[in-house]
C-alpha cells in the first residue's frame, strides 16, 4: 500500500506518518508540505491524506489540483468548515478524519475507508451551521422533510421531476448526506 500525506505542518506529516507506518509496516509513505509538487506521489498513492487548510491555495483550488485522484483523498483537519466538507464530499473524496480525534478513532476510520466506506467525522460546530439555500431549494428542502416524493414535489411546485431531482442532489450535497433518510435524521438531531 502506498500512502501520501499532504500537510503544510511537518509535525503533522511526521506524526501521522509514524502512526500509519506502525500500523502498516509494509506501507510506503510519502509526505509533501505543499500541493505543488504532489502530483507525482499522488499518481502512485492508494490513499492521500490531505490537510484542508493551506495558506497559499484556497480549498477549491486544492480539490481542483487533486481532481484526477479525488477518489483517493481523505481530508484531515482540526477545524473543518461544513460547507467545504460538503463541497469535497460531492466531488468524491473518501472521507474526513479529524486531527484532534483519538488515535484509535482515526485508525478505525481509515480501516473503514479501506473497506470501501465513506467516513466523514462529524464537525464539532455543525449544530450552529446554517447552510445557505436558494429560495427554490428551501421549498424543496421543506417538502423533503415533509416526506413528499419527487413526483409530489414536482406537482406541487409546477416543475419537472428532473428539476426536482437536481435540487434534491444539490441539497444532499450541501448538507453532506447521502440520501433523504440521512437528511431527515440530521435535521432531527439538530432540533
ZIWO-V165909 format. One line per field, one symbol per residue. ss: DSSP state (A for helix, B for strand, O for the rest). psi: psi as a letter, one per 40 degrees, with the letter a starting at -180 (. if undefined). A space follows every 50 residues. Layout:
BEGIN
ss->???
psi->???
END
This chain:
BEGIN
ss->OBBBBBOOOAAAAAAAAAAAAAAOOOOBBBBBOOOOOOAAAAAAOOBBBB BOOBOOBOAAAAAAAOAAAAAABBBBBOOOOAAAAAAAAAAOOOBBBBOO OOAAAAAAAAAAAAOOOOBBOOOOOAAAOOOOOOAAAAAAAAAAAOOOOA AAAAAAAOOOAAAAAAAAAAAAAAOOOOOAAAAAAAAAAAO
psi->hhihhhhehddddddddddddddgdeihhiiieidheedddddeidihhh iehhdehidddddddeddedeehhihidgihdddddddddeeidahhhde iiddddddddddddeeihhhihhdfddehgihiidddddddddddeeiid ddddddefiiddddddddddddddefididdddddddddd.
END
